[in-house]
């Protein structure tokens, strides 16, 4: 029976999925193009019909990850019946869920050779996710959860700043230094959004620690 040819976008998605699975199992540095081709059930030459190199694949995977983040956040916002304050925390949890699922990719982008790919991903994050979070903050300004004159510019500044300060390996922060700057970022975010002092920091920390917002482990969002 002759082999059926698949549309380019379908085949590319299959290769990306195969690569993602291998990266999760072995780490990016331990996976070759030959392995990805075998996992996807294609010839090595077919890989090069869709991706110029491993670096090109990483760039496309980073783009797909940011798109998944935006879709996850958009879904949470569209279905949330909570207050704008709680919805913003849930949106952060949605971001972290996708990030955790793509941890090997994040580690690969942290490599000095891939700094430009990391920056491209961060720019896409600011442009795609920023407007979604801004819509929640705008609602929060009307309900009294937040008080900020320019929600979009403010949240984009926060996203860009934390991505560069906390996600750039060139700073060489120790774990303690990273923790101090994370706390500073959370406090600045709270103040920039005009939230009640202490209200967002504890909720954000709970999300970063992996606790579900509103759970007993996270504590009450309004505490």
TIRO-2110 file (N, C-alpha, C; in Angstrom, 1 decimal):
// TIRO-2110
0.9, -1.2, 0.0, N, 1, A
0.0, 0.0, 0.0, CA, 1, A
0.9, 1.2, 0.0, C, 1, A
0.7, 2.2, -1.0, N, 2, A
1.5, 3.3, -1.1, CA, 2, A
1.4, 4.2, 0.2, C, 2, A
2.5, 4.9, 0.5, N, 3, A
2.5, 5.8, 1.7, CA, 3, A
1.8, 7.1, 1.3, C, 3, A
0.9, 7.5, 2.1, N, 4, A
0.2, 8.7, 1.9, CA, 4, A
1.0, 9.9, 2.3, C, 4, A
0.9, 11.0, 1.5, N, 5, A
1.7, 12.2, 1.9, CA, 5, A
0.8, 13.1, 2.7, C, 5, A
1.3, 13.6, 3.8, N, 6, A
0.6, 14.4, 4.8, CA, 6, A
0.8, 15.9, 4.5, C, 6, A
-0.2, 16.7, 4.8, N, 7, A
0.1, 18.2, 4.6, CA, 7, A
1.3, 18.6, 5.4, C, 7, A
2.0, 19.7, 5.0, N, 8, A
3.2, 20.1, 5.6, CA, 8, A
3.0, 20.5, 7.1, C, 8, A
1.8, 21.2, 7.4, N, 9, A
1.6, 21.6, 8.7, CA, 9, A
1.4, 20.4, 9.7, C, 9, A
0.7, 19.4, 9.1, N, 10, A
0.5, 18.2, 9.9, CA, 10, A
1.8, 17.5, 10.2, C, 10, A
2.6, 17.3, 9.2, N, 11, A
3.9, 16.6, 9.4, CA, 11, A
4.8, 17.4, 10.3, C, 11, A
4.8, 18.7, 10.2, N, 12, A
5.7, 19.6, 11.0, CA, 12, A
5.2, 19.4, 12.5, C, 12, A
3.9, 19.4, 12.7, N, 13, A
3.4, 19.2, 14.1, CA, 13, A
3.8, 17.9, 14.6, C, 13, A
3.8, 16.8, 13.8, N, 14, A
4.2, 15.5, 14.3, CA, 14, A
5.7, 15.5, 14.7, C, 14, A
6.5, 16.1, 13.9, N, 15, A
7.9, 16.2, 14.2, CA, 15, A
8.2, 17.0, 15.5, C, 15, A
7.4, 18.1, 15.7, N, 16, A
7.6, 18.9, 16.9, CA, 16, A
7.1, 18.0, 18.1, C, 16, A
6.0, 17.3, 18.0, N, 17, A
5.5, 16.5, 19.1, CA, 17, A
6.5, 15.4, 19.4, C, 17, A
7.1, 14.8, 18.4, N, 18, A
8.1, 13.7, 18.6, CA, 18, A
9.3, 14.3, 19.3, C, 18, A
9.8, 15.4, 18.9, N, 19, A
10.9, 16.1, 19.5, CA, 19, A
10.6, 16.5, 21.0, C, 19, A
9.4, 17.0, 21.2, N, 20, A
9.1, 17.4, 22.6, CA, 20, A
9.1, 16.2, 23.5, C, 20, A
8.6, 15.1, 23.0, N, 21, A
8.5, 13.9, 23.9, CA, 21, A
10.0, 13.4, 24.2, C, 21, A
10.8, 13.4, 23.2, N, 22, A
12.2, 13.0, 23.5, CA, 22, A
13.0, 14.0, 24.4, C, 22, A
12.7, 15.3, 24.2, N, 23, A
13.3, 16.3, 25.1, CA, 23, A
12.9, 16.1, 26.5, C, 23, A
11.6, 15.8, 26.7, N, 24, A
11.2, 15.5, 28.1, CA, 24, A
11.9, 14.3, 28.7, C, 24, A
12.1, 13.3, 27.9, N, 25, A
12.7, 12.1, 28.4, CA, 25, A
14.2, 12.2, 28.7, C, 25, A
14.9, 12.8, 27.7, N, 26, A
16.3, 12.8, 27.7, CA, 26, A
17.0, 14.1, 27.9, C, 26, A
16.3, 15.2, 27.7, N, 27, A
16.9, 16.6, 27.7, CA, 27, A
17.3, 16.9, 26.2, C, 27, A
17.3, 18.2, 25.9, N, 28, A
17.5, 18.6, 24.5, CA, 28, A
18.9, 18.2, 24.1, C, 28, A
19.9, 18.4, 24.9, N, 29, A
21.3, 18.1, 24.5, CA, 29, A
21.6, 16.7, 24.2, C, 29, A
20.8, 15.8, 24.6, N, 30, A
21.0, 14.3, 24.4, CA, 30, A
20.2, 13.8, 23.3, C, 30, A
19.5, 14.6, 22.5, N, 31, A
18.6, 14.2, 21.5, CA, 31, A
19.2, 14.6, 20.1, C, 31, A
19.3, 13.7, 19.2, N, 32, A
19.8, 14.0, 17.8, CA, 32, A
18.6, 14.1, 16.8, C, 32, A
18.9, 14.7, 15.7, N, 33, A
17.9, 14.8, 14.6, CA, 33, A
17.6, 13.3, 14.1, C, 33, A
18.5, 12.4, 14.1, N, 34, A
18.2, 11.0, 13.7, CA, 34, A
17.2, 10.4, 14.7, C, 34, A
17.3, 10.7, 16.0, N, 35, A
16.4, 10.2, 16.9, CA, 35, A
15.0, 10.7, 16.7, C, 35, A
14.9, 12.0, 16.5, N, 36, A
13.7, 12.7, 16.2, CA, 36, A
13.0, 12.1, 15.0, C, 36, A
13.7, 11.9, 14.0, N, 37, A
13.2, 11.4, 12.7, CA, 37, A
12.6, 10.0, 13.0, C, 37, A
13.4, 9.1, 13.7, N, 38, A
12.9, 7.8, 14.0, CA, 38, A
11.6, 7.8, 14.8, C, 38, A
11.6, 8.7, 15.8, N, 39, A
10.4, 8.8, 16.7, CA, 39, A
9.2, 9.3, 15.9, C, 39, A
9.4, 10.2, 14.9, N, 40, A
8.3, 10.7, 14.1, CA, 40, A
7.9, 9.7, 13.0, C, 40, A
8.7, 8.6, 12.8, N, 41, A
8.5, 7.7, 11.7, CA, 41, A
8.7, 8.2, 10.3, C, 41, A
9.8, 9.0, 10.2, N, 42, A
10.1, 9.6, 8.9, CA, 42, A
11.6, 9.4, 8.6, C, 42, A
11.9, 9.6, 7.4, N, 43, A
13.4, 9.6, 7.0, CA, 43, A
14.0, 10.9, 7.4, C, 43, A
15.3, 10.8, 7.7, N, 44, A
16.0, 12.0, 8.1, CA, 44, A
15.9, 13.2, 7.1, C, 44, A
15.9, 12.8, 5.8, N, 45, A
15.7, 13.8, 4.8, CA, 45, A
14.4, 14.6, 4.9, C, 45, A
13.4, 13.9, 5.4, N, 46, A
12.1, 14.5, 5.5, CA, 46, A
12.1, 15.6, 6.6, C, 46, A
12.9, 15.3, 7.6, N, 47, A
13.0, 16.3, 8.7, CA, 47, A
13.5, 17.6, 8.1, C, 47, A
14.5, 17.6, 7.2, N, 48, A
15.1, 18.8, 6.6, CA, 48, A
14.1, 19.4, 5.6, C, 48, A
13.1, 18.8, 5.2, N, 49, A
12.1, 19.4, 4.4, CA, 49, A
11.2, 20.4, 5.2, C, 49, A
11.2, 20.2, 6.5, N, 50, A
10.4, 21.0, 7.4, CA, 50, A
11.2, 21.9, 8.3, C, 50, A
12.4, 21.5, 8.7, N, 51, A
13.2, 22.3, 9.6, CA, 51, A
14.6, 22.3, 9.0, C, 51, A
15.3, 23.5, 9.0, N, 52, A
16.6, 23.7, 8.5, CA, 52, A
17.7, 23.0, 9.4, C, 52, A
17.4, 23.0, 10.7, N, 53, A
18.4, 22.5, 11.6, CA, 53, A
17.7, 22.2, 13.0, C, 53, A
18.4, 21.7, 13.9, N, 54, A
17.9, 21.6, 15.3, CA, 54, A
17.6, 23.0, 15.9, C, 54, A
18.4, 23.9, 15.5, N, 55, A
18.2, 25.3, 16.0, CA, 55, A
16.9, 25.8, 15.5, C, 55, A
16.6, 25.6, 14.2, N, 56, A
15.3, 26.0, 13.6, CA, 56, A
14.2, 25.3, 14.3, C, 56, A
14.3, 24.0, 14.6, N, 57, A
13.3, 23.3, 15.3, CA, 57, A
13.0, 23.9, 16.7, C, 57, A
14.1, 24.3, 17.4, N, 58, A
13.9, 24.9, 18.7, CA, 58, A
13.2, 26.2, 18.6, C, 58, A
13.5, 27.0, 17.6, N, 59, A
12.8, 28.3, 17.4, CA, 59, A
11.3, 28.1, 17.1, C, 59, A
11.0, 27.1, 16.3, N, 60, A
9.6, 26.8, 16.0, CA, 60, A
8.9, 26.3, 17.2, C, 60, A
9.6, 25.5, 18.0, N, 61, A
9.0, 24.9, 19.2, CA, 61, A
8.7, 26.0, 20.3, C, 61, A
9.7, 27.0, 20.4, N, 62, A
9.5, 28.1, 21.3, CA, 62, A
8.3, 28.9, 20.9, C, 62, A
8.1, 29.1, 19.6, N, 63, A
7.0, 29.9, 19.1, CA, 63, A
5.7, 29.1, 19.4, C, 63, A
5.7, 27.8, 19.2, N, 64, A
4.5, 27.0, 19.5, CA, 64, A
4.2, 27.0, 21.0, C, 64, A
5.2, 27.1, 21.8, N, 65, A
5.0, 27.1, 23.3, CA, 65, A
4.4, 28.4, 23.7, C, 65, A
4.8, 29.5, 23.2, N, 66, A
4.2, 30.8, 23.5, CA, 66, A
2.8, 30.9, 23.0, C, 66, A
2.5, 30.3, 21.8, N, 67, A
1.1, 30.2, 21.4, CA, 67, A
0.3, 29.4, 22.3, C, 67, A
0.8, 28.3, 22.8, N, 68, A
0.1, 27.5, 23.8, CA, 68, A
-0.2, 28.2, 25.0, C, 68, A
0.8, 29.0, 25.5, N, 69, A
0.6, 29.8, 26.7, CA, 69, A
-0.6, 30.8, 26.5, C, 69, A
-0.5, 31.5, 25.3, N, 70, A
-1.6, 32.5, 25.1, CA, 70, A
-3.0, 31.8, 25.0, C, 70, A
-3.0, 30.6, 24.4, N, 71, A
-4.3, 29.9, 24.3, CA, 71, A
-4.8, 29.5, 25.6, C, 71, A
-3.9, 29.0, 26.5, N, 72, A
-4.2, 28.6, 27.8, CA, 72, A
-4.8, 29.7, 28.6, C, 72, A
-4.1, 30.9, 28.6, N, 73, A
-4.5, 32.1, 29.3, CA, 73, A
-5.8, 32.5, 28.8, C, 73, A
-6.0, 32.6, 27.5, N, 74, A
-7.3, 33.0, 26.9, CA, 74, A
-8.4, 32.1, 27.3, C, 74, A
-8.2, 30.8, 27.4, N, 75, A
-9.2, 29.9, 27.8, CA, 75, A
-9.6, 30.1, 29.2, C, 75, A
-8.6, 30.3, 30.1, N, 76, A
-8.9, 30.6, 31.5, CA, 76, A
-9.7, 31.9, 31.7, C, 76, A
-9.3, 32.9, 31.0, N, 77, A
-10.0, 34.2, 31.1, CA, 77, A
-11.5, 34.1, 30.6, C, 77, A
-11.7, 33.4, 29.5, N, 78, A
-13.0, 33.2, 28.9, CA, 78, A
-13.9, 32.4, 29.7, C, 78, A
-13.4, 31.5, 30.5, N, 79, A
-14.3, 30.6, 31.3, CA, 79, A
-14.3, 31.0, 32.8, C, 79, A
-13.5, 31.9, 33.2, N, 80, A
-13.4, 32.2, 34.7, CA, 80, A
-14.7, 33.0, 35.1, C, 80, A
-15.3, 32.6, 36.2, N, 81, A
-16.4, 33.4, 36.7, CA, 81, A
-15.9, 34.1, 38.0, C, 81, A
-14.6, 34.1, 38.3, N, 82, A
-14.1, 34.7, 39.5, CA, 82, A
-13.9, 36.2, 39.3, C, 82, A
-13.4, 36.8, 40.3, N, 83, A
-13.2, 38.3, 40.2, CA, 83, A
-11.9, 38.5, 39.3, C, 83, A
-11.8, 39.7, 38.8, N, 84, A
-10.6, 40.0, 38.0, CA, 84, A
-9.3, 39.6, 38.7, C, 84, A
-9.3, 39.9, 40.0, N, 85, A
-8.1, 39.6, 40.8, CA, 85, A
-7.8, 38.1, 40.8, C, 85, A
-8.8, 37.3, 41.1, N, 86, A
-8.6, 35.8, 41.1, CA, 86, A
-8.3, 35.3, 39.7, C, 86, A
-8.9, 35.9, 38.7, N, 87, A
-8.7, 35.5, 37.3, CA, 87, A
-7.3, 35.8, 36.8, C, 87, A
-6.7, 36.9, 37.3, N, 88, A
-5.3, 37.2, 37.0, CA, 88, A
-4.4, 36.1, 37.5, C, 88, A
-4.7, 35.7, 38.8, N, 89, A
-3.8, 34.6, 39.4, CA, 89, A
-4.0, 33.3, 38.7, C, 89, A
-5.2, 33.0, 38.3, N, 90, A
-5.5, 31.8, 37.5, CA, 90, A
-4.8, 31.8, 36.2, C, 90, A
-4.7, 33.0, 35.6, N, 91, A
-4.0, 33.1, 34.3, CA, 91, A
-2.5, 32.9, 34.4, C, 91, A
-2.0, 33.3, 35.6, N, 92, A
-0.6, 33.1, 35.8, CA, 92, A
-0.4, 31.6, 36.0, C, 92, A
-1.3, 30.9, 36.7, N, 93, A
-1.2, 29.5, 36.9, CA, 93, A
-1.2, 28.8, 35.5, C, 93, A
-2.0, 29.3, 34.6, N, 94, A
-2.1, 28.7, 33.2, CA, 94, A
-0.8, 28.8, 32.5, C, 94, A
-0.2, 30.0, 32.7, N, 95, A
1.2, 30.2, 32.1, CA, 95, A
2.2, 29.2, 32.6, C, 95, A
2.2, 29.1, 33.9, N, 96, A
3.2, 28.2, 34.6, CA, 96, A
3.0, 26.8, 34.2, C, 96, A
1.7, 26.4, 34.0, N, 97, A
1.4, 25.0, 33.6, CA, 97, A
2.1, 24.6, 32.3, C, 97, A
1.9, 25.5, 31.3, N, 98, A
2.6, 25.3, 30.0, CA, 98, A
4.1, 25.3, 30.1, C, 98, A
4.6, 26.3, 30.9, N, 99, A
6.0, 26.4, 31.1, CA, 99, A
6.6, 25.1, 31.7, C, 99, A
5.9, 24.6, 32.7, N, 100, A
6.4, 23.4, 33.3, CA, 100, A
6.4, 22.2, 32.3, C, 100, A
5.4, 22.1, 31.5, N, 101, A
5.3, 21.0, 30.5, CA, 101, A
6.5, 21.1, 29.5, C, 101, A
7.0, 22.3, 29.3, N, 102, A
8.0, 22.6, 28.3, CA, 102, A
9.4, 22.9, 28.9, C, 102, A
9.6, 22.4, 30.1, N, 103, A
10.8, 22.7, 30.9, CA, 103, A
12.1, 22.4, 30.1, C, 103, A
12.2, 21.3, 29.4, N, 104, A
13.5, 21.0, 28.7, CA, 104, A
13.8, 22.1, 27.6, C, 104, A
12.7, 22.6, 27.0, N, 105, A
12.9, 23.6, 26.0, CA, 105, A
13.4, 24.9, 26.7, C, 105, A
12.8, 25.3, 27.8, N, 106, A
13.3, 26.4, 28.5, CA, 106, A
14.8, 26.3, 28.9, C, 106, A
15.2, 25.1, 29.3, N, 107, A
16.6, 24.9, 29.7, CA, 107, A
17.5, 25.0, 28.5, C, 107, A
17.0, 24.6, 27.3, N, 108, A
17.8, 24.7, 26.1, CA, 108, A
17.9, 26.2, 25.7, C, 108, A
16.8, 27.0, 25.8, N, 109, A
16.9, 28.4, 25.5, CA, 109, A
17.8, 29.2, 26.5, C, 109, A
18.0, 28.6, 27.6, N, 110, A
18.9, 29.3, 28.6, CA, 110, A
20.3, 29.2, 28.2, C, 110, A
20.7, 28.3, 27.3, N, 111, A
22.1, 28.1, 26.9, CA, 111, A
22.5, 29.4, 26.2, C, 111, A
23.7, 29.9, 26.4, N, 112, A
24.2, 31.1, 25.8, CA, 112, A
24.1, 31.1, 24.3, C, 112, A
24.3, 30.0, 23.7, N, 113, A
24.2, 29.9, 22.2, CA, 113, A
22.8, 30.2, 21.7, C, 113, A
21.8, 30.1, 22.6, N, 114, A
20.4, 30.3, 22.1, CA, 114, A
19.7, 31.6, 22.7, C, 114, A
20.6, 32.5, 23.1, N, 115, A
20.0, 33.7, 23.7, CA, 115, A
19.1, 34.5, 22.8, C, 115, A
19.4, 34.5, 21.5, N, 116, A
18.6, 35.2, 20.6, CA, 116, A
17.2, 34.5, 20.4, C, 116, A
17.2, 33.2, 20.5, N, 117, A
15.9, 32.5, 20.5, CA, 117, A
15.1, 32.8, 21.7, C, 117, A
15.8, 32.8, 22.9, N, 118, A
15.1, 33.2, 24.1, CA, 118, A
14.5, 34.6, 24.0, C, 118, A
15.2, 35.5, 23.5, N, 119, A
14.7, 36.9, 23.4, CA, 119, A
13.5, 36.9, 22.4, C, 119, A
13.5, 36.2, 21.3, N, 120, A
12.4, 36.1, 20.4, CA, 120, A
11.2, 35.6, 21.1, C, 120, A
11.4, 34.5, 21.9, N, 121, A
10.2, 33.9, 22.6, CA, 121, A
9.7, 34.9, 23.6, C, 121, A
10.5, 35.6, 24.3, N, 122, A
10.1, 36.6, 25.3, CA, 122, A
9.3, 37.7, 24.6, C, 122, A
9.7, 38.2, 23.5, N, 123, A
9.0, 39.2, 22.7, CA, 123, A
7.6, 38.7, 22.3, C, 123, A
7.6, 37.5, 21.9, N, 124, A
6.3, 36.9, 21.5, CA, 124, A
5.4, 36.8, 22.7, C, 124, A
5.9, 36.5, 23.8, N, 125, A
5.1, 36.4, 25.1, CA, 125, A
4.5, 37.7, 25.4, C, 125, A
5.3, 38.8, 25.4, N, 126, A
4.9, 40.1, 25.7, CA, 126, A
3.8, 40.5, 24.7, C, 126, A
3.9, 40.3, 23.4, N, 127, A
3.0, 40.7, 22.4, CA, 127, A
1.7, 39.9, 22.4, C, 127, A
1.8, 38.6, 22.7, N, 128, A
0.6, 37.7, 22.7, CA, 128, A
-0.2, 37.6, 24.0, C, 128, A
0.6, 37.5, 25.1, N, 129, A
-0.1, 37.3, 26.4, CA, 129, A
-0.4, 38.7, 27.0, C, 129, A
0.4, 39.7, 26.8, N, 130, A
0.2, 41.0, 27.4, CA, 130, A
-1.2, 41.5, 27.2, C, 130, A
-1.8, 41.6, 26.0, N, 131, A
-3.1, 42.1, 25.8, CA, 131, A
-4.2, 41.3, 26.5, C, 131, A
-4.0, 40.0, 26.6, N, 132, A
-5.0, 39.1, 27.3, CA, 132, A
-5.0, 39.5, 28.8, C, 132, A
-3.8, 39.6, 29.4, N, 133, A
-3.8, 40.0, 30.9, CA, 133, A
-4.3, 41.4, 31.1, C, 133, A
-4.0, 42.3, 30.1, N, 134, A
-4.5, 43.7, 30.2, CA, 134, A
-6.0, 43.7, 30.3, C, 134, A
-6.7, 42.9, 29.5, N, 135, A
-8.1, 42.9, 29.5, CA, 135, A
-8.7, 42.6, 30.9, C, 135, A
-8.0, 41.7, 31.6, N, 136, A
-8.4, 41.3, 33.0, CA, 136, A
-8.1, 42.5, 33.9, C, 136, A
-7.0, 43.1, 33.8, N, 137, A
-6.6, 44.3, 34.6, CA, 137, A
-7.6, 45.4, 34.4, C, 137, A
-8.0, 45.6, 33.1, N, 138, A
-9.0, 46.7, 32.8, CA, 138, A
-10.3, 46.5, 33.6, C, 138, A
-10.7, 45.2, 33.6, N, 139, A
-12.0, 44.9, 34.3, CA, 139, A
-11.7, 45.1, 35.8, C, 139, A
-10.5, 44.8, 36.3, N, 140, A
-10.2, 44.9, 37.7, CA, 140, A
-10.2, 46.4, 38.1, C, 140, A
-9.8, 47.3, 37.2, N, 141, A
-9.9, 48.7, 37.5, CA, 141, A
-11.3, 49.2, 37.7, C, 141, A
-12.2, 48.6, 37.1, N, 142, A
-13.6, 48.9, 37.2, CA, 142, A
-14.2, 48.4, 38.5, C, 142, A
-13.7, 47.2, 39.0, N, 143, A
-14.3, 46.6, 40.2, CA, 143, A
-13.5, 47.0, 41.4, C, 143, A
-12.4, 47.7, 41.3, N, 144, A
-11.6, 48.2, 42.4, CA, 144, A
-10.5, 47.2, 42.8, C, 144, A
-10.3, 46.1, 42.1, N, 145, A
-9.3, 45.2, 42.4, CA, 145, A
-7.9, 45.8, 42.0, C, 145, A
-7.9, 46.6, 41.0, N, 146, A
-6.6, 47.2, 40.5, CA, 146, A
-6.9, 48.7, 40.3, C, 146, A
-5.8, 49.5, 40.2, N, 147, A
-5.8, 50.9, 39.9, CA, 147, A
-4.6, 51.3, 39.1, C, 147, A
-4.7, 51.3, 37.8, N, 148, A
-3.6, 51.6, 36.9, CA, 148, A
-4.1, 52.3, 35.7, C, 148, A
-3.3, 53.3, 35.2, N, 149, A
-3.8, 54.1, 34.1, CA, 149, A
-3.7, 53.4, 32.8, C, 149, A
-2.6, 52.7, 32.6, N, 150, A
-2.4, 52.0, 31.3, CA, 150, A
-2.1, 50.6, 31.5, C, 150, A
-3.2, 49.8, 31.6, N, 151, A
-3.0, 48.3, 31.9, CA, 151, A
-2.1, 47.6, 30.9, C, 151, A
-2.3, 47.9, 29.6, N, 152, A
-1.5, 47.1, 28.6, CA, 152, A
0.0, 47.4, 28.7, C, 152, A
0.4, 48.7, 28.7, N, 153, A
1.8, 49.0, 28.8, CA, 153, A
2.4, 48.5, 30.1, C, 153, A
1.6, 48.6, 31.1, N, 154, A
2.1, 48.2, 32.5, CA, 154, A
2.4, 46.7, 32.5, C, 154, A
1.5, 45.9, 32.1, N, 155, A
1.7, 44.5, 32.2, CA, 155, A
2.7, 44.0, 31.2, C, 155, A
2.9, 44.7, 30.0, N, 156, A
3.9, 44.3, 29.1, CA, 156, A
5.3, 44.7, 29.6, C, 156, A
5.4, 45.8, 30.3, N, 157, A
6.6, 46.2, 31.0, CA, 157, A
7.0, 45.1, 32.0, C, 157, A
6.0, 44.7, 32.8, N, 158, A
6.3, 43.7, 33.8, CA, 158, A
6.7, 42.4, 33.2, C, 158, A
6.0, 41.9, 32.2, N, 159, A
6.4, 40.6, 31.5, CA, 159, A
7.8, 40.7, 30.9, C, 159, A
8.1, 41.8, 30.3, N, 160, A
9.4, 41.9, 29.7, CA, 160, A
10.5, 42.0, 30.7, C, 160, A
10.2, 42.8, 31.8, N, 161, A
11.2, 42.9, 32.8, CA, 161, A
11.5, 41.7, 33.6, C, 161, A
10.5, 40.9, 33.9, N, 162, A
10.8, 39.7, 34.7, CA, 162, A
11.4, 38.6, 33.8, C, 162, A
11.0, 38.6, 32.5, N, 163, A
11.6, 37.6, 31.6, CA, 163, A
13.1, 37.9, 31.5, C, 163, A
13.5, 39.1, 31.4, N, 164, A
14.9, 39.5, 31.2, CA, 164, A
15.7, 39.3, 32.5, C, 164, A
15.1, 39.8, 33.6, N, 165, A
15.9, 39.8, 34.9, CA, 165, A
15.9, 38.4, 35.5, C, 165, A
14.8, 37.7, 35.4, N, 166, A
14.8, 36.4, 36.1, CA, 166, A
15.1, 35.2, 35.1, C, 166, A
14.9, 35.4, 33.8, N, 167, A
15.1, 34.3, 32.9, CA, 167, A
16.4, 34.3, 32.1, C, 167, A
17.2, 35.3, 32.3, N, 168, A
18.4, 35.4, 31.5, CA, 168, A
19.6, 34.8, 32.3, C, 168, A
20.2, 33.7, 31.8, N, 169, A
21.3, 33.0, 32.5, CA, 169, A
22.5, 33.9, 32.6, C, 169, A
22.7, 34.9, 31.8, N, 170, A
23.9, 35.7, 31.8, CA, 170, A
24.1, 36.5, 33.0, C, 170, A
23.0, 36.7, 33.8, N, 171, A
23.2, 37.4, 35.1, CA, 171, A
24.0, 36.5, 36.1, C, 171, A
23.8, 35.2, 36.0, N, 172, A
24.5, 34.3, 36.9, CA, 172, A
24.0, 34.3, 38.3, C, 172, A
22.7, 34.6, 38.5, N, 173, A
22.2, 34.7, 39.9, CA, 173, A
22.4, 33.4, 40.6, C, 173, A
22.7, 33.4, 41.9, N, 174, A
22.6, 32.2, 42.7, CA, 174, A
21.1, 32.0, 43.0, C, 174, A
20.8, 30.9, 43.6, N, 175, A
19.4, 30.6, 44.0, CA, 175, A
18.9, 31.7, 44.9, C, 175, A
19.7, 32.1, 45.9, N, 176, A
19.2, 33.1, 46.9, CA, 176, A
19.0, 34.4, 46.2, C, 176, A
20.0, 34.8, 45.3, N, 177, A
19.9, 36.1, 44.6, CA, 177, A
18.6, 36.1, 43.7, C, 177, A
18.4, 34.9, 43.0, N, 178, A
17.2, 34.8, 42.2, CA, 178, A
15.9, 35.0, 43.0, C, 178, A
15.9, 34.4, 44.2, N, 179, A
14.7, 34.5, 45.1, CA, 179, A
14.5, 35.9, 45.5, C, 179, A
15.5, 36.6, 45.8, N, 180, A
15.4, 38.0, 46.3, CA, 180, A
14.8, 38.9, 45.1, C, 180, A
15.2, 38.6, 43.9, N, 181, A
14.7, 39.4, 42.8, CA, 181, A
13.3, 39.0, 42.4, C, 181, A
13.0, 37.7, 42.6, N, 182, A
11.6, 37.3, 42.4, CA, 182, A
10.7, 38.0, 43.3, C, 182, A
11.0, 38.1, 44.6, N, 183, A
10.2, 38.8, 45.5, CA, 183, A
10.0, 40.2, 45.2, C, 183, A
11.1, 40.9, 44.8, N, 184, A
11.1, 42.3, 44.4, CA, 184, A
10.1, 42.5, 43.2, C, 184, A
10.2, 41.5, 42.2, N, 185, A
9.4, 41.6, 41.0, CA, 185, A
7.9, 41.5, 41.4, C, 185, A
7.6, 40.5, 42.3, N, 186, A
6.2, 40.4, 42.7, CA, 186, A
5.7, 41.6, 43.5, C, 186, A
6.5, 42.2, 44.3, N, 187, A
6.0, 43.4, 45.1, CA, 187, A
5.8, 44.5, 44.1, C, 187, A
6.8, 44.7, 43.2, N, 188, A
6.6, 45.8, 42.2, CA, 188, A
5.4, 45.6, 41.3, C, 188, A
5.1, 44.3, 41.0, N, 189, A
3.9, 44.0, 40.2, CA, 189, A
2.7, 44.4, 40.9, C, 189, A
2.6, 44.1, 42.2, N, 190, A
1.5, 44.4, 43.0, CA, 190, A
1.3, 46.0, 43.1, C, 190, A
2.4, 46.7, 43.3, N, 191, A
2.3, 48.1, 43.4, CA, 191, A
1.9, 48.8, 42.0, C, 191, A
2.5, 48.2, 41.0, N, 192, A
2.2, 48.8, 39.6, CA, 192, A
0.8, 48.6, 39.2, C, 192, A
0.2, 47.5, 39.7, N, 193, A
-1.2, 47.3, 39.3, CA, 193, A
-2.2, 48.0, 40.3, C, 193, A
-1.7, 48.6, 41.4, N, 194, A
-2.5, 49.2, 42.4, CA, 194, A
-3.3, 48.2, 43.2, C, 194, A
-2.8, 47.0, 43.4, N, 195, A
-3.5, 46.0, 44.2, CA, 195, A
-3.3, 46.3, 45.6, C, 195, A
-4.2, 45.7, 46.5, N, 196, A
-4.1, 45.9, 47.9, CA, 196, A
-2.8, 45.3, 48.4, C, 196, A
-2.0, 46.0, 49.2, N, 197, A
-0.7, 45.5, 49.7, CA, 197, A
-0.8, 44.1, 50.2, C, 197, A
0.1, 43.2, 49.7, N, 198, A
0.1, 41.9, 50.2, CA, 198, A
-0.8, 40.9, 49.5, C, 198, A
-1.8, 41.4, 48.8, N, 199, A
-2.8, 40.6, 48.2, CA, 199, A
-2.3, 39.7, 47.1, C, 199, A
-1.5, 40.2, 46.2, N, 200, A
-1.0, 39.4, 45.1, CA, 200, A
0.2, 38.6, 45.4, C, 200, A
1.1, 39.1, 46.2, N, 201, A
2.4, 38.4, 46.4, CA, 201, A
2.2, 37.0, 46.9, C, 201, A
1.3, 36.8, 47.9, N, 202, A
1.2, 35.4, 48.5, CA, 202, A
0.5, 34.5, 47.5, C, 202, A
-0.5, 35.1, 46.7, N, 203, A
-1.2, 34.3, 45.7, CA, 203, A
-0.2, 33.9, 44.6, C, 203, A
0.6, 34.8, 44.1, N, 204, A
1.6, 34.5, 43.1, CA, 204, A
2.6, 33.4, 43.5, C, 204, A
3.1, 33.6, 44.8, N, 205, A
4.0, 32.6, 45.3, CA, 205, A
3.4, 31.2, 45.4, C, 205, A
2.2, 31.1, 45.7, N, 206, A
1.5, 29.8, 45.8, CA, 206, A
1.5, 29.2, 44.4, C, 206, A
1.2, 30.0, 43.4, N, 207, A
1.2, 29.5, 42.0, CA, 207, A
2.6, 29.0, 41.6, C, 207, A
3.6, 29.8, 41.9, N, 208, A
4.9, 29.5, 41.6, CA, 208, A
5.4, 28.2, 42.3, C, 208, A
4.8, 28.0, 43.5, N, 209, A
5.2, 26.8, 44.2, CA, 209, A
4.4, 25.5, 43.8, C, 209, A
3.4, 25.8, 42.9, N, 210, A
2.6, 24.7, 42.4, CA, 210, A
1.3, 24.4, 43.1, C, 210, A
0.9, 25.3, 44.0, N, 211, A
-0.4, 25.1, 44.7, CA, 211, A
-1.5, 25.7, 43.8, C, 211, A
-2.6, 25.0, 43.8, N, 212, A
-3.8, 25.5, 43.0, CA, 212, A
-4.3, 26.8, 43.7, C, 212, A
-4.6, 27.9, 43.0, N, 213, A
-5.1, 29.1, 43.6, CA, 213, A
-6.4, 28.8, 44.3, C, 213, A
-6.6, 29.2, 45.5, N, 214, A
-7.8, 29.0, 46.3, CA, 214, A
-7.8, 27.7, 47.1, C, 214, A
-6.7, 26.9, 46.9, N, 215, A
-6.7, 25.7, 47.6, CA, 215, A
-6.3, 25.9, 49.1, C, 215, A
-6.4, 24.9, 49.9, N, 216, A
-6.0, 25.1, 51.3, CA, 216, A
-4.5, 25.4, 51.4, C, 216, A
-3.7, 24.7, 50.4, N, 217, A
-2.3, 25.0, 50.4, CA, 217, A
-1.9, 26.4, 50.1, C, 217, A
-2.7, 26.9, 49.1, N, 218, A
-2.4, 28.3, 48.7, CA, 218, A
-3.0, 29.3, 49.6, C, 218, A
-4.0, 28.9, 50.3, N, 219, A
-4.6, 29.9, 51.2, CA, 219, A
-5.7, 30.7, 50.5, C, 219, A
-6.5, 31.4, 51.2, N, 220, A
-7.5, 32.2, 50.5, CA, 220, A
-6.9, 33.3, 49.7, C, 220, A
-7.4, 33.5, 48.5, N, 221, A
-6.8, 34.6, 47.6, CA, 221, A
-7.1, 35.9, 48.2, C, 221, A
-8.1, 36.1, 48.9, N, 222, A
-8.4, 37.4, 49.5, CA, 222, A
-7.8, 37.7, 50.8, C, 222, A
-7.0, 36.7, 51.3, N, 223, A
-6.4, 36.9, 52.7, CA, 223, A
-5.2, 37.9, 52.6, C, 223, A
END
